């Protein structure tokens, strides 16, 4: 297949219209990107990826063979999962290549980047999601068990559905609030989904916020018999002048992953902390709080039994003249058959040794990387575990309408929090300090 190219468009902070910032050229397994000279010289111009695609004096394009030849920050803007399935269905093909996907996608992809022909950028810029009332009308027409994918396609009409990632059915909608129009993601329960999946995400996100994690706004409701989780988008702002977009990069981009291989040793919270220092730190902003927030997210994922905390479920956004962690999203408790294993094996390693099996001691031992002392970390873990242990059941029953029996079937997701609260998981701070001192002493003698 011959090399093909498309312009790359970016919405800079505060802008409601895109600028052409460069050209992306792609052939199977190989991609090139170069900034346009006019863009680099324009007012307010900034790199779309400050580490992997910085401004340089060279006119030679950057090259990648990772991720099938697509730079991470461009792949973040490309449809994946459910959104890609809808796109393939519309065009009657499962063979749309990486450049086709970006070009043909709708205008609701995450972040502030589009890769498409000039003839398509106007339509992407003008994309307006359907209103919440349209979703309500369509869901009230159908019985439980009808494909959620069909509902999304019916609402989207001639549009492409969604460019959002993830495997579960969803679409972007608009909601009216006292502050104006907002973009929200509506997540639907498909017939073949695990039971109460939408409720589980609401509970996980709500518990994370109670634990002091900065999360996206979340709501749960029923439209007729259909359970819906609603997540407010943090990368869109509707203003009188138009829609502003916020630059976004996933942790997969920050970590420079070569593929989605789960065994890649770079898939680590410790490695992500190192990259946050590079992305977020500058003369005006100390990234220490970003590291502390990342550690809290690692802990809360373990406490609520979300072991799908992979690198695409973390990200950064550009705000207030620096890159910072985006609000947390996709925190979903996952009940397991073997309660002794629940909530203890994460998708990303929790320490330098590559350990993914979570214990309270391992979380405390890694805390210094994230600007926490061991004593402070253990105190926070216990406080967070109490919030989770005391709150999960009530959220399922009171807010989501589950019965006592249905709620009980969710218990295994929260077993790690229960063990911390009951003392089955504990940390000996003195022994931990002794082991650290011994390791440092040994290292000093080498």
TACORZI-V573536 format. One line per field, one symbol per residue. phi: phi as a letter, one per 30 degrees, with the letter a starting at -180 (. if undefined). Layout:
# TACORZI-V573536
phi = ???
This chain:
# TACORZI-V573536
phi = .ddbbbdccbcdeiccbdcdclbccbbeibbbbbddeddedddidbddbdccbddbddcdddbbcdhiiceedddedcdbheddedddddciaccddedeeddcddccddibbbbadedcddddddebdddedddddddddccejdedddddddddiddcjacddiccdaadbcbcbdckdbcbcccccdecdeehdddddedddddddddjddcddbbbaccidcdbccbddccbbdcedkcdccdbbddddddhddacedcddddbdddddddddddcdadcbcdedddddddddedddddcicccddddcbabbcahiadbededbhcbdbdbdcedcdicbcdbdcbddidcdcbddddddddddcicddddddddedddddddddcddddddddciddedddedceddcddddddddidcbbcdddddddddddddddddd
